Amino acid sequence: MSPQIQGYDDFVASSPQGSIFQTSWWLEAVAPGKYTLLLIKEHEEILAA
């Protein structure tokens, strides 16, 4: 797993609005290779996804 995907999963896990349906493993299971993670960052910190 790349650091970017791990950062995304950590962001989802720490969010009060995070859901299992937003995790990278779920996205890969239901749409293998057919999704794109869009991350909004400031100084390497993910602010939104």
LOBA-709734 format. One line per 3 residues: number of its first residue (from 1); their letters; for each residue x negated, y, z of C-alpha. Coordinates in pm, whole numbers. Layout:
<nodes>
NUM> a> X:Y:Z ~ ... .
</nodes>
This chain:
<nodes>
1> msp> 0:0:0 ~ -141:337:-97 ~ -191:613:163 .
4> qiq> 72:823:-17 ~ 336:549:13 ~ 241:482:375 .
7> gyd> 275:856:448 ~ 616:855:283 ~ 731:554:488 .
10> dfv> 602:718:807 ~ 791:1036:715 ~ 1114:839:661 .
13> ass> 1066:646:987 ~ 1016:965:1189 ~ 1312:1150:1038 .
16> pqg> 1645:1154:1223 ~ 1810:1122:880 ~ 1578:839:773 .
19> sif> 1742:522:648 ~ 1631:171:553 ~ 1759:256:205 .
22> qts> 1488:525:173 ~ 1190:303:253 ~ 944:216:-22 .
25> wwl> 987:-159:24 ~ 1365:-125:-22 ~ 1323:91:-332 .
28> eav> 1075:-160:-473 ~ 1312:-450:-397 ~ 1614:-297:-575 .
31> apg> 1437:-103:-853 ~ 1087:-246:-901 ~ 871:16:-1068 .
34> kyt> 1172:228:-1164 ~ 1159:497:-898 ~ 940:799:-828 .
37> lll> 857:943:-489 ~ 876:1322:-490 ~ 688:1467:-195 .
40> ike> 675:1831:-88 ~ 349:1885:101 ~ 164:2164:275 .
43> hee> -198:2097:367 ~ -145:1720:319 ~ 155:1716:560 .
46> ila> 479:1591:405 ~ 753:1851:460 ~ 1025:1695:248 .
49> a> 1079:1394:29 .
</nodes>
